[in-house]
Each structure stands twice: as structure tokens, then as C-alpha cells.
Amino acid sequence: MTNLDEINSISVLDIASRLGLKVRGRKALCFDGHDRKTRSLSFEPQRNIWTCFGCGKKGDSIQLVIEILSCDFWGALEWFRDNYGIQLSKSRYFSDRSIRKYNKHATKVKKVKRHSKVLYQEVQSQPDIEFLTWFLNKCGPVKAVEGIEYLNSHGISLELANKFSVRELGNPSYAFAQSVKKWGAERVSESGLTWRSSSVKPNKLIWSSYSLLFPFFHEDKVVYIQGRLFAGSRKFVNPAGILKPLFNETKLDKLTPSESIHLCEGIPDAIALEGEGLAAVAVLGATSFKESWIDKFIPYNVIIMPDGDSGGNTFAETMKKYFAKRGKSISVIQAPQGADVASIVAKQKDKGNL
């Protein structure tokens, strides 16, 4: 299966929702801002395409991402990786002709609409803290073999996982039914934890099989949950249309000026470092760091910990650029090719070095 096949298998309705559009049935207000009451943006779930009958724009799922984020083809693929866990192996990229087509489209978008990223950030929703906290509390600690093996392979003991309230979702269908029963279909859908079909009502959780759940907290309340799946090609799956926070952000409040903080590219990396006594926070993928977060890090000795891949390269370069604008020096310690921080910690533990 190629990247294109994987992307085409995703409902365009769910992609639109994750991009912040408020989909009603098969329609939404156009992302271009010309709609006020009438929803002129129409979706065809069977073909996974969209058309705006107001401005005439149309395209497929990738072009929808390019339009709303004002990014190029590669930026769109990074978005699919961060939101759906699609692994971007260069040997499985599109043909040169396809790349030229999408980048030609992206060039036109950038010329006519440079505020897309701001628009995208504005339409994302605040988390339903009450529901998310309830949902996590209904999930138990990690007990399944596959969950335990995953944690161990990332240098995370069960004790450490419990410290960070990592939970497992063993029966997604039951969890979905119980959620709808207590909170109603509309509220569960608005929480970002459901897939959508062509109907208005949600039909299942975004974590459709056994998953590990990594919660984000603010004042002991759950504000976000990232799920790690094991079945299928998608790995990390995030809530749709909900603002992405920093993982373990409260750690920053516990540091004194000039102390070191490690900024990681994934949650397991941050947890693994914390287990070794190193202060760490994490972002949800190489492209999800917000420049507005820089102020949070200014007082500290910042150490960037990218993965050893192209996404990690992007993460490192982006961080250098952001912090340089503020005159802040940072250090970058990148994992070897094909590795990440958590896998390195796990290997060192196996060797008895930690």
C-alpha cells in the first residue's frame, strides 16, 4: 500500500473535521471565509473529494490540507503523518508528476491566501475537559501484553507509565457506546474522539482497536489524549479539530531559571527521559510546535531532541529558526538515523547502562 492509498482510505469528512471545519452532514462553511450562513462547501465521501459551489475551488483530501494550511505537498504529508500516523517512506512517495501537480496547486494557494495558518489555528476547538477526564478515568492501567511490550521497548516501566496516567483502551466499541449513552452523540462527536461517516452522527471512536492512551493534563484535568494503535498502518491518532497542547507542560512551572528542559518530538520520548530524571516536554510531531510557545522556554537551557529522520530534521531546523528570532541559544541532540530518544533509552537499559 502506498501513501496515496492510505490517504485515500481516510474519510474526507474526518479530514475536514480535523482541519477545524464544522461539518454538518456533507456540507460546511467554506474555509475561504466567503460563507456567512449558507454552507457552500460540499463533500463526496464515496470519492473523497470536495467542491465549493461559492468560490469554485475543488480537489481531493491532500488539496484540502494544502488549501487550509497554506502548505506545500510535503507539508501536507507531514500533516497526515502527525494526525493519522501514516509513515512517510520515501520509497512509497507519489510520482514526480503527482508531486508537481500538488506543489503547483500549493504555489497558487500561497499567492492568494497567506493567512491560512492563522485561520486554521483559530477554527480549532477548545477541549471538552469534563468529558475527556471522565473518558480517561473509565480506562484502566496497561495490562495487555502488546501494551507492556511497547512501553518496555520505549524505556517506560509500568510504574513510570502509571505516573503519567497512561491507560489502555481494550474495547473501543463498548467505550463508544457508553460515551454516547452518558453524554449524547453530539457531545461525543464534538470532543474530537470519533470518526464520521456520511451521516451527521458519529459512528465509532478514532481509536478503533486496542490502544494505549497518553493524556495531557492541566490542573489535574485532562485536556487532550493521544492514542497509540497497534492494528493497521496508522500508529498515533489524535483528536479531530482540538487544539494540540504541549505534553507535560506543567514541568516548566517546576523548573528554576537556567535549568535544562528537553524538548522532544513524541510523548514516549519525554516520558522515557523523565524516567531517567531529566526534565522533558513533547510536541505532537515535527510540525506542531507553535511559535507562540517560545516564551515558555526562554528562562531555561533548551535542548532539542529530534528523531533520526526527515521529520526530525525539519523539527530541528524549525526550532533553530524560532529561537534564533528571539536571540535564544539552544542545543540540538538528534537521535541516530532511524532511532528516537525512547528507543535509545530502552537499549541502554537492556545493556544495564541506565
Number of C-alpha atoms within 10 A of each C-alpha: 7 15 20 13 9 15 19 16 11 15 22 27 30 22 24 22 23 20 23 22 24 19 19 16 15 18 20 22 21 23 20 16 8 13 15 9 8 12 18 19 24 21 25 16 16 10 13 18 20 23 19 20 13 15 13 9 15 17 15 16 22 22 24 22 23 25 25 23 25 27 24 23 23 15 17 22 22 24 23 20 23 21 22 20 19 21 18 17 10 9 8 12 15 13 9 8 8 12 15 13 12 17 17 13 18 22 15 12 20 17 9 10 14 13 12 20 14 12 17 17 17 11 16 19 18 14 20 17 16 11 18 21 18 13 16 19 13 14 17 14 17 22 12 14 9 14 21 17 13 15 22 20 18 22 27 26 18 16 11 16 20 13 11 16 19 23 23 22 25 18 14 17 16 13 17 22 15 14 19 16 11 11 12 12 18 12 15 22 21 20 20 24 24 22 23 22 18 18 11 14 16 21 17 19 22 22 29 18 17 19 26 28 25 21 22 23 21 14 7 8 14 21 22 27 25 22 23 23 22 17 12 8 13 17 20 23 22 23 24 26 26 24 17 24 19 20 26 21 17 14 13 19 8 9 14 10 12 12 12 18 19 23 23 30 27 22 22 22 28 24 29 26 20 19 19 12 9 14 20 27 24 23 22 20 23 24 18 16 20 14 12 8 12 15 10 11 17 17 15 18 17 21 18 23 25 29 28 17 16 17 19 23 15 16 23 21 13 16 21 17 13 17 18 12 9 11 10 17 12 15 14 16 14 20 18 13 11 10 14 23 26 26 20 18 23 21 16 13 15 13 9 8 9 11
